[in-house]
Amino acid sequence: MTLRKRYLRNIKHNISFYLSSLFLTMLALLAFFMMNIAGNGILDFADDFFAAHHLEDANFKTYMQIPQEDIAAIEKKFDAELNAQRLVNLKENGKTVRVFCRTESVNTYEITVGEDFRADDEVIISEGYADYNSIKIGDSLTLAGTDYRIVGFFQRPDYLFMTENPGDDTKNVETFFLCYLTDQAFDKLENTSEQYYVRFNQDNNIEFRKYINENYHMSSYTAAENNSRIQMVVKQAQMFIIMSYMVLVLLPLVVVMLISIIIGRKVRSEQRMIGTLSALGYTKGKMIRHYAGFAAVPGILGGVLAVIVAAVCAQPFGEVPLNDYEPLRVHCHLPALAAVLGVIVPTLMYMLSSARKVRRLMKADTVELLNGTADSRENRIRHILVNSKMSFRKKFALRSILGNPSRTFVVFLGIFLGCFIMLFGFSFFDSLEYVGTDSSKVIGDFDYEYVFNVLKTGDFEDGEAAIVANAETEDGKVFQLIGVDPANRYLHFKDENGKETDVSTGNYLTSVEAYILNIGTGDKLKVYNPMTMEYREITIDGVIENNYQKAVFMSRAAAADMRGLDADMYNAVMTTEEQDYPDSELYTTVRKSDTAEQMDKLVNTMKFLVYFLLFVGAAVCLISVFVTVNTLVTESRGNISMLKVLGYKNSKIDAIVLNIHHILLPLGILLSIPAAYGCCALFYRSIADLEGALVTPYIRPESFAISAALTVVSYFGSLLLIRNKVHRVDMVESLKDNRE
C-alpha cells in the first residue's frame, strides 16, 4: 500500500486552495526576487564602476589655491592621488549646468553614448539629462553665449546619483546636468572655482587633512562615506537586499496560516482513515511526512515557477528600482543563493506548520481516531448557546467563529494584512509628500540660505548672517554646526516641552540628530573639526523639534570660536529675497521650496511601488478570505443541504453561511491603520541616518478611503466567487450524512 497516490487526487479535490496558495507564494517570491536582483545588480555594477574610474576617497575645497607643482609633492608625501577639478555653474534657460575640466586620475568619466570631445567647439553631457530631455548626438548646446556641438554622453562615479547640492534627497535631471569642455574652451568662462579629489593608498587621511588645512586653509572636507551622491547608490542597494529578505519571511506567513488551517481541517476530517492506517502499522513519523507533503506542494511549485519567471525576467525585474540613478548598465541576474532560498524557505515554513498540526492530532488514542472523536473541542462548541433564545442565524455565526478560531483568525488576518499593505504603501509616499509642508514650518521662515566657500565680514542687512560648517562625531558621522545671532528673525524653534527657545543661548541638538546619536539634554558630545580632526567637548543644553536637519545650533560667536575664526566672520546668510552672488563664492544654495519639489519628484518616480502594493494587498485579502470561507462551505455542506430541505431560499442561506465574518471586516480595517502608521514610523526611523531626516508618518484621509474601499471590494468579491458553490449543494447531502 502506498499513500503517494493520494497527492494527485487531493490536489484535484482542493484545486482552488492549491492555486491560491501557489499564487500567493509566487507573489511573495517575485517581490523578494525583484528587490534582491536589483540590490545585488546595483552593488556589483557600483563596485566595478567605482574601481574602473577611480572613485574619490574624499573631496575638499580650500581658501587658498594649491599650486600645480605642490600637488605632485603632496601626492608623494602622503602616497596619494590628488587631482584639482576646475568647475563653474552656469544658468542657461532656467537650468543649471555644471561645467568641468578633465581630471587625470580621480573621478574619471566614461563615455556611454557617442564619443569624447576633441575640439574646442565640442561638448559631452551627462546621460541622465540627455535621456530625460530627448537630446541626441549632434544637437547644439549654448553655454555663456557660445554654441557647442554635443558629441557624447557620459557618466562619472561621484554623480551616479545626480543631485545639484550635497544635501539634496532626490536626483534632478530636469533642471541640472553636467558637461565637459576642453581646457581652452573652459578658460574662456568667468567666475570659475576649484575643488580637489583625493585617493589614499595608506590610512593617513587625518595627517593629510591637517597638512592641507595648515598650508592652504581648508573650507570643506567630505569623505566618500559621507557623500550622499556616492552613498545613496550603495546604501539604497543594501536597503533593497534587506527589504527583500523581510519580504521572503513575512509575506508567506499568510500562506502558512492558510495551509495550517486546510491541513488541520483535512486531518480532522480523515480521523478514521488515520486511525485505520495507524492500526495497520503506519508510524507517526510516516503519517506526519505524508501530510506535510500536501503542504510542500505549493511551496515547491510556487518556488520553482517563481524562480523560472525571475530568471527569465531578471533584467527587467532588476531595472524597476533604477529610476533614482543615472541610466546604469546593470547586468541583472538571479543569484543562486536567492533562488535556493526562494524554494526552500516557503516550503519549510509550510511543511513545519503542517507537521505541527498533524503531530498534535496523532497524540490521540487510535480508538478515538477510529471513532472520529479525537478532536472533542468541536463537539463542545456545538452546544454553545443551546438554551439561548438568540436567533438561529446568530447562533450559527457564533459557533462557526468560535468553533474554529484559527480559520476565523486567517479571515481576519487576510482583511488586516490586505488593508495594512495598501495603507503602508500609501503612508510611505504620503509621508514623503508631507515632508515639504512639515519641514517648511520647522526649518525656519527664510526662503533662501546661501552657504559660501569664502569667509565674509561686516553686517548683512537683508537677512541674517550665520556660520554653517560640517562637523563629525567620534565615529565619523557628519552633522552641521550652525552658529546664529541672538533673536534670529527666521528661526523659531521649540524644545521637547513645546517651549520656544533661542538657540543662540546654548548648544541645542535637533531631534533627528538626538535620535541618531542617542543622546539628550545634559549629555556630552565631542564635536570634531573634519579639516583638522581636533575636537571640542560640548554639553547639550536642550533638544529642539527639528526632524529635518542633522545639526547642533549655537551662537555665532561660539561657532566662530570652535572654528578659530573672528567673531564677526560668517559664511552663510538666510534671507527671504533671492540674492545674486558669484558662483565662485557659493558652496551651496538651499531653497526652502526645494524640499517639497524633491519629495514630489521622488514620489512620482516610485508610484509603481504604490500600485504594486495595492495589487498585493487586494490579492492577499481576496485569496485568504476565499480559501477560508470556501473551506467553511465545504465543511458545512450537510448544514446547507438541510437548510434547503427546510425551505430556506438561496439568499437566506447566503446570509447565514457566507456573511458570518462580516464583523471582522471593520475590525481588520481599523486595526490596520495604527499598524501601518507604526510600521511606517519604524521604517523611517531605521533610515534616518541615511536620509538625514526623521520623516513624520502621515496618511491622507483619501488614502485610507481607497485602501478601505479596495479591502471591502476584495472581501465581498471573494464571497461572490464562493456563492455559486453554496447554490450547487444538493438536498441529498444531508441524507447522506444521516445514513453515514
N, C-alpha and C positions, 0 to 999 in steps of 0.2 A: 504493500500500500504506500502511496506517495501523496503528500499534501501539495506538491508543486502545481498540480493540475488546477487547484482552486484559484490560483492567481489570475489567470486569464478570465475565468468565469466571474470572479469578483470585480475585476476592472470593468467588464461589460455591464454588470449589475449596478455598479456605482460610478458610471461614466461621468456624471456631472461633477461628482466630488473630485475625481482624479483630474479632470480637465481644469477645474477651478484651482486646485492645488498646484497643478503644473503651471498654470498661467501666473499665479502669484509668485511662485518660485522663480520663474523666468524674469518677471518684472523686477523682483528684488535683485537678482543676479546681474541683469543688464545695467541697472543703476550702479551697482558695485563695479562692474567691468568698465563702464564709461568713465567713471572718475579715476579708477586705478590706471587705466590705459593712458588717460590724459596726463595724470600726475607723473607717471614714470616716463612718458614720452617727452614731457617738458624738461624734466630733470636731466635725462640723457642728452637732449639737444643742448641745454644750457651748459652742461659740463664741457661738451666738445667745443661749443662756440666760444665760451669764455677762454678756454685754453688756446684755441687757434688764433684768437685775436687779442690775446694778452690783456685780459681784464685787469683794471687797476686794483691795487690794494687800498688805495686812498686817493682822494683829490683834495687840493687845498689852494687857497689864494693868499697872496702876500701884499703888504702895503708898499714894499719895495720890489722892483722887478729883479729877478735873478738873471744876471748876465749869462749869455750862452756859454762863455768859457768856464763859468763857475759850475754849470750843470755837470760837465764831464768830471770835474774834480769831486763834486758831491757824490756822483754815481760810484766813483772809485772808493771814496772814503767809507761809504755805507753799503757797498756791494749791492747796489740797487739800480733800477732803471727809472730815470726821471725825464719826463717829456713836458715841454711847455706847449700849451694849447692856446693859440690866439683865436678869439671869437668876438662876435658882435651880434646883438639882437636888432633886427630891422622891422619896422612896421610897414607892411605892404597890403593895401586894400583891406584893412581891418584884421589882418593876420600877422602873427609874429614869426619871423624867420630867424633862426639861429644859425649864423654863418660861421663855418670853421675853416681853419687851415689843417693840412695833414699833420698827424703825429707820426713819429718814426717807429716806435716800438711798443707803445701802450695804448689801449683802446683803439686799435686799428679797425678800419671798416671793411665790409665785404660787399662787393658789387653783386646784387641778386638778380637784377634785370639790366640788360644793355651793357654798357662798357664804362670804364673810368674816363674822367676828363683828361684832355691833353693840351687843349688850347685855352687862352685866357677868356674866350667868349663861351666856354662850355661849363656846365654845372651838373652836379649829381644831387639828388634829393632823397629824403627818407621815404622808404617804400610804403609805409602805412598811410601817409598823407596822399601819396600818389594814387593808391588804390581807392581810398575814400572819395577822392575828388575826380576820379576817372582821368587822371593825367597820363599822357602817353609819351613815349620816347620821341624826341623831335619837337615837342612843344616848347614854347618860349616862356621864360620867367624873367620878370623885371625886378631888379634889386638896385635900390638907390639911384633910379633913373637910367640904369643900363640894362639892356636886354641880353639874356644868356640863353643858349640852347641846351635843353635837358637831354643828356646823353645816357643817363643811367640812374637806377635806384639802388639804395644801399641800406645796410643795417650795421649797427655798431653795438658792442656788448653792454655798454652802460646806458643804452637807450632802447632796450627791447621792450621795456615798459615806458611808453612815451609820455612823459609829463613835462610841462613847461617849468614848474617850480619844484624844488625838492620836497616840499610838504604836500603836494597835490596827491589826492587819493585815487584818481581815475586818469586813464590815458586821454590825450587830446590830439586827435588827428584832424580835427575840423578847422582849427584856427592856429595851429602850431606845427612847425616842421623844421627839419634840419637840412642844411646843404653845405657842400664843399666847393671852394674855388681854388684856383691856383694862387700861389703866394703873390704873384704880380697883381692879379685882379683884387686880391684881398687888401693889398697895400693901399689901394685907392679909396677904401672905405674909411669913414671917420668914427671917432669915439669907440675904438676897439679896446678890448681888455684882454687879460691873460690869466689863465689858471694852469695848475700843474697836476700831472698824474704821476703816481709813483708805484712801482712794484718792488717788493722787498725779497731778496734772496736769503736774508737772515732775519732772525727775530730781534730786530733792533729799531723798531718803529718809534719807541719812546725817545731814544737818543737822537734819532733823525728829527723828530718834531722840535725838540729843544734846540737843536743846532739851527734849524731853519728859522725858528722864532727869534733867536738871539741875533741872527745876522740879517734877516730880511723882514722880520715882524709879520708873522702870520696873522691874517684876518679871519680865516676859517679853515677848518680841517674836518673832513668827513671820511671815515673809514668805510670800506666797501660793505661791511656788515651792518652799517647804519645808513646806507644809501638806499632809499626806497625804490629807486629805479632798478636797482640790482636785486634787492632782497624780495621785492614783490614777485619776481619771476620764480625764485627758489621757494619762498615760504608759501606762496599760493599753491604751487605744485605739491608741496608737502601736505598742505591742508586738504587737497583733493584726495591724496592717498589715505590720510587719517579718516576722512569722512567716508571713504569707500568701505573701510573695514567696519565702521559703525553701521553702515547700511547692511553689510553682509550679516551682521549679527542680529540687528534689530528688526528689519523687515520680515524675515522668515518666521518671526515669533507668532505672527497671526496664523500662518500656515501650521505651525507647531500646535497651536491651540485647536485648530480645525481637525487636524489629524488625530490628536489626542481624543477628541470627542467622538469622531467617527469610529475609530478603532475601539474605543471604550464601549460604545453602543453595540458595535459588531460582536465584541467578545461577550457582552451580556446576553445578546440575542442568541448566541451559539453556546450557551452554557451546557446544554445537553450533549452537544457534539464534543465539546472539550472534555466533559466528564467521561464520555464513551471512549475517546482517544486515550485519555489518561488511564482508564481501566484496561485498555488494550496494551498498555506498556509504553506509550509515548511519554518521554520525560518532560519535566517542567521546562528545561532549557530548550528542548526542541520546539515546544509549543510557543515559547517566547520568541525564538528566532523566526518561527513561521509567521506569526502575526506582525513582528517587526518588519518582515519582508513586504507586507502590504504598505507600510509607511515609507519604505525605501523607494517605492516606485516613482512617486512624484519628485523625490529628491534627486534620484539618478537621472530620470528622463528630463526633468526640468533643468538640471545642471548641465547635462550633455548638450541639450538643444541650445541653452544659453551660451555655452562655450563655442558651439559651432557658429551661432549668429555673431557673437563678439569677435571671433577670429576672422570671419569673412568681412565684417563691418568695422574692424579695428580702426582703420584710418578715419572714416567719418565720425566714429564714436569719439576718438581722441581729439578731433578738431573742434568738437562742440564747445568746450570751455576756453578756446583760444582767442576769444574776442577781445580779451584785455591786453593783448600783446601786439607787437608788430607781426606781419604775416610770417610766422615761423615755419620753416621747412621741417616740421617734426615728423619723424618716421614712427608711426604708431603700430604697436603690435601687442598682442595679448601675452602678458608674462606667464610663464609656465606655472609659477607658484600660485598666481591668482586663479588660473584655470583649474588647478588641482583643488584649491581651497573652495572654489565655487561649486564643485561637485561634492566634496567631502563634508563641508560644514553643514549645509542644509540637510543632507542625507543623515548624518549622525544625529542632528537635533531631532529629526522626525523619528528615527528608529529608537532613540533613547526614550523619547516621550511615549511611544507606543509600547515599548518593553516595560516601562514602569506601570502602565495601565494593566497589561496582561499579568505581570508578576503579582500585582495586588490581588487580582481575582483568583489566580492559581493557588493562593494560600488557603482557599476554601476547601472544605472536605469534598471528596469525589462524589459522595452520595448526594450532597446538596447541589453539586453541579448537575448531576443526572436528573434531579427533581426540578431544576431551574429555579432554586431558591437561594443560590449563593449570595445574591445581592438583595438583601431583605429591606434595604432602605427605601426602594421604590414602593414596596407594599405598604410601608408606614405612611408614605406621602399620600397614597390613595385615600387614606381615611382622614386627611386634614379637612376640617370644617364639615364633617359628615352630619353633625346635628345643627349646623348653622342654617338660617333662613336666607342666606345670601343666594342671589340668582345663580342658575346653573352656569351661565357664561363666565361669571366672575370666579366661581369655584374652579372651573376648568382652567382658566388662565393662571390662577394662583398655583394650582397643582402642577401645571406644566412648567411654570417659572421656578418653583421651589423644588420640584421633583428632580430636576437636572440642573443644578447650579452652574456646572461647567459649560453646558450648552447655552444657558442664559448669559453667562459671562462672555462667551465668544460673540454673541449678538451685540452685547453692549460694547465689547472691545472693537468690533468692526465699525460700529457707529462712531465711537470715540476716536479711534485711530484715523478713520476716514476724514472726519471733520478736523482733527488735530493736524494731519499732514497738510491739508489745504490751508488752514489758518497759519501754520508755521511758515509756509511759502509766502503767504501774503504779509505776515508780520515781518519777515526778513526784508522785504522791499519797502513796506510802509514805514518801517523804522528808518531806513536809509533816506527816504523822501522827507521824513520828519526832521532829519539832521539839519537841513537847510533852515528850517523855521526855528528850531530849538537853539542851534549854535549862534544864530544872529542875535538872540536875546541874551546869550551868556557871554560871548567873547567881548563884546563892547559895542558902543554906539558909533564908532568910526566906520567909514566906508572904505578907506584905503590905509594900508600900512606899508611904508617903504623902508626896506632894510638895505643899508648901504655897505659897500665894501671899502669905504673910506670913512674916517672919523671927521665929525663936524663939531664946531663950537658956536657959541652965541645963542640967541633966542630964536625960537621958531613961533611966530605969531599966529600962523594959520592953523595950528593944531597943537599936538603935544609931542615933545621930544622924549625919546626913550633909549635905553640900551638893550639890545637884543643880542644874545650870544649863546652859542651852543655850550653845553656842559655835559659832563659824563659822571656816572656813578662809579663806585668802586669796581663793579663787574662789567663796566663798559657800556651800560645803557645810556642813550643820549636823551637829553631834555633841554629845554630852553631856560636861560637865566634872563629874566625880564626886569629891568630897573625903570621905575616910573617916578614922576614928580608927585608930591602930595596933592590930594584933591584933583587927580586926573579927571578931566571933564567927561571922558568917554568910557571909563571903567567903573562899573557899579556892581561889585561882587558881594555875595552873601556867604557867610560861613556855614558850618554844618547845622547851626541852630537857627538859621534864617536871618541872622543879624547882619546888616550892611557893614562892610569892612573896607577901610582904606588900606590897600595892600602895600602902600609905601611906608607903613609904620612898623614893619617887621618882615619876617620871612614866611611867606604864605604859599603852601603847596596846593596845586589844583587837585581836584578829587580824582581825576583819572590817573595822575601820577602817584597819588597816595595809594590808590588801589594796586597799581603795577608794582610799586616798591614795597607795599605792605607796611607803611609807616603812617603815623598820625601826629597830632598836636603833642609837642613836648619831646618828640624823638629827635635824635641827631642824624644829620645827613652830611656825608662827605661829598663836596662839590669839586670835581676835578676840572682843571683847565685843559681842554683837548689839545691845545698847542704845546703846552709845557709839561702836562701831567702833574703839575703841582695842585694841591688841594687845600680847601678851607673846610673846616667842620662847622656847620651852622645848626642852630636849633629851630625846629619848625614851630612857629608861633600860632599857626592855625591852618585849617584846610578850607579852601573856598570851593563853592559849587561851580565847577567848570570841567565838563566831561570831554572837552574838545581840544585842549592844549596840554601837552606834557611840559609843565613849566613850574618854576619857582618865581614868584613875584616878590620884589623888594624895592627899596628906594633907589633912585638913580645914583645917588652918591655911594650907596653900599655896593651896587653892581660895579660902578667905576673903580672902587677900591679893590674889589676882588679881581678885576682885570688889570689893575695897575695903571688906570687912566686918570686924567684930571677930572675933577668933579663936574666941570661944565661941558664935558665932551658927551656926544651921543652918536649913535649910528643908525637910528631909526626914528621915523615920525609917524604919528597917527593923525589922520585928518578926514574931514568929510568931503573935501574938494580934491579932485584929481590934480596932481602936480606934474610938472614937466621937468624931470631930472634926466641928465645924460645917462645913457645906458651903461657907459663905462663906470659910473659911480654906483650902480644898483647891483645888489646881490640877489634880491628877490622882491617882488611886489605881491602883496596879499590884498585881494579884493574880497570884501565880505560876501558879495554876491556869488563869488566863485564856488563856495561850498555847495550851495543849492544847485548850481548848474552841474557841478561834478557828480552829485548824487543822482540827478535826473539822467545824466548820461550813463552812469553805472546801471541804473535800474532798466533803462531802455535796452542796453546791450545784453542783459541777463533775463529778459522777460520769458525766454524759452523755459527757464527753470520753474517759473510760476505755473505755466501751462502743464509742464511735466508733473509737478506735484499735485495739481488739480486732478489730472488724469489718474495718478496713483491713488490719491485719496478716494476718489469716486469708485475706482475699481476695488479697493480694499473693502469699502463699505458694502458695495453691491454683492461681491462674491462671498464674503463672510456671512452676511445675512441670508443669502440664497442657499448656501450649503447647509447651515444650521437649521433653518426653517424647513428646508427640503427633508432633512433627517427627521424633524418633528412630524412632518406629514407622513413619511414612510412608516414611522412607529405608531402613528395614530390611524392607520388605515381601517382598523377594526372599529374604532370610535366614529370615524367619518361615515363608514358604511351603516352603522347603527343609527346615526343621525338621519341619514337618508331614509332608512326603514321607518323611522318615526315621523317622516313627512317634512323635515326641515328642507327649505329651499337652499340652492347653492349660495346665494348672497348671505343667508343667515349662517351657513356653515363656514363661509369665508370669515365672517366676523368672529366666530367662535374659535376657529383653529389658527387663522393666519394673523389675526390682529392682537394676539396676546402680548407681543413685545412692544407695543406702541409706547408704553410708559418709559421704555429705555431710550427712545429717540430724543426727547428733550433733555433727559438726564445726560446722555452721552455728548450732546452738542454743548450744553452749558459747561460741563466739566472740561471740555477740550479747550475752552477759552483761557483759563488760568494756566493750563498745561502748556499751550502754545506760547503764551506770554512768558512763562518761566523758562522754557527751553530757549526761546529767542534771547532772553537776558543772559542765560548761561553761555550761549554761543558767542555773543558779542563780548562778554567778559573774557572768554578764552582767547580772543584775538585782539584784545585791547592794546597790547604792546605792539603788535604788528600794524594795526590801523592807526595807532596814536590817538585813539578816541574810545570813550566808553559810551557806545551808542545806546540811547534810551529806547527800550522796546515800545512799540506803538502798533496798534491795529485799528485801521479805519472802520467805522460802522458799516460802510458798504462792503468791505472785505469780509466782515463777519456775516453779512446778509447773503453774499454769494456763496460762501462756504456752507452756511446752514442750508441754503436752498438746494445746493448740489447734494448734500448729505440726505436731505429729505427725498429728493428725486431718486437717488440711488437706492434708498431703503424701500420706497414703495415700488420702484422698478423691479427689485428682486422679488417682492411679493407678487407682483403681476406675472412674473415668469413662472411662479410656482402654482398660480391659481388653477391653470388647466389640469395640473396633476391631481388637485383636490377634486375637481369635477369629474375626472376619469375613474375615481374609486367606485367600484361596483357594490351594490347592496349585498351581494353574495358573500363578501369578505367577512361580515360579522357571523354568518352561518358557518363559515369555515373555521373560525376561531372557536365557536361553540362545540363543533364536532371534535376538534382537537382537545 
